[in-house]
Amino acid sequence: MAEKTEEKKFTAEMTVKEALNMHPESSMVLAGYHLGGCSSCGVNEIETLEQVCNGYGIPLDALLASLNSLLEEN
């Protein structure tokens, strides 16, 4: 019997900390959107990706697409 494996993916409800822990390059993607890349634009790790996007005016769909593209690279 084959086991059903859950597909990993970044979601709007995921916290920043969860996103950072999911893939080693996720911090670089966030920095590309000017999120958490410097002391003046630090993000709170307990906020969700959706909350961060809303707070900084970042298109959520674009951020999620960029993060999820990390999971497609193998």
C-alpha positions as CSV (number, residue, x, y, z in Angstrom):
1,M,0.0,0.0,0.0
2,A,1.5,3.3,-1.0
3,E,1.7,6.0,1.6
4,K,0.1,9.4,0.7
5,T,2.7,12.1,1.2
6,E,1.6,15.6,1.9
7,E,3.0,18.1,-0.6
8,K,5.0,20.9,1.1
9,K,4.1,24.4,0.1
10,F,4.2,27.9,1.4
11,T,0.8,29.3,2.4
12,A,-0.6,32.6,3.5
13,E,-1.4,31.3,7.0
14,M,2.2,30.2,7.6
15,T,4.2,32.3,10.0
16,V,7.4,33.9,8.8
17,K,9.3,31.6,11.2
18,E,7.7,28.5,9.6
19,A,8.6,29.9,6.1
20,L,12.2,30.5,7.2
21,N,12.5,27.0,8.6
22,M,10.9,25.3,5.5
23,H,13.6,26.2,3.0
24,P,17.2,27.5,3.5
25,E,16.8,30.1,0.7
26,S,13.4,31.5,1.9
27,S,15.2,34.4,3.7
28,M,16.7,35.4,0.4
29,V,13.3,35.5,-1.2
30,L,11.9,37.6,1.6
31,A,14.9,39.9,1.4
32,G,14.2,40.3,-2.4
33,Y,10.8,41.8,-1.4
34,H,12.6,44.0,1.2
35,L,11.3,42.0,4.1
36,G,13.7,41.3,6.9
37,G,16.8,42.2,5.0
38,C,17.9,45.0,7.3
39,S,17.3,46.4,10.8
40,S,14.9,49.1,9.6
41,C,12.6,46.6,7.8
42,G,12.7,43.6,10.2
43,V,9.6,41.4,10.2
44,N,8.1,39.7,13.2
45,E,8.6,35.9,12.9
46,I,5.2,35.2,14.5
47,E,3.3,37.2,11.9
48,T,1.8,35.2,9.0
49,L,3.0,35.8,5.5
50,E,-0.4,37.3,4.7
51,Q,-0.1,39.8,7.6
52,V,3.4,40.8,6.5
53,C,2.3,41.3,2.9
54,N,-0.6,43.4,4.1
55,G,1.6,45.5,6.4
56,Y,4.2,46.2,3.8
57,G,2.0,46.4,0.6
58,I,3.5,43.3,-1.0
59,P,1.3,41.2,-3.3
60,L,0.7,38.0,-1.4
61,D,0.3,35.9,-4.6
62,A,3.7,37.1,-5.9
63,L,5.5,36.3,-2.6
64,L,3.9,32.9,-2.4
65,A,4.8,32.1,-6.0
66,S,8.4,33.1,-5.4
67,L,8.7,31.1,-2.2
68,N,7.0,28.0,-3.8
69,S,9.3,28.2,-6.7
70,L,12.1,27.2,-4.3
71,L,10.3,23.9,-3.7
72,E,10.2,23.2,-7.4
73,E,14.0,23.4,-7.8
74,N,15.6,20.0,-7.5
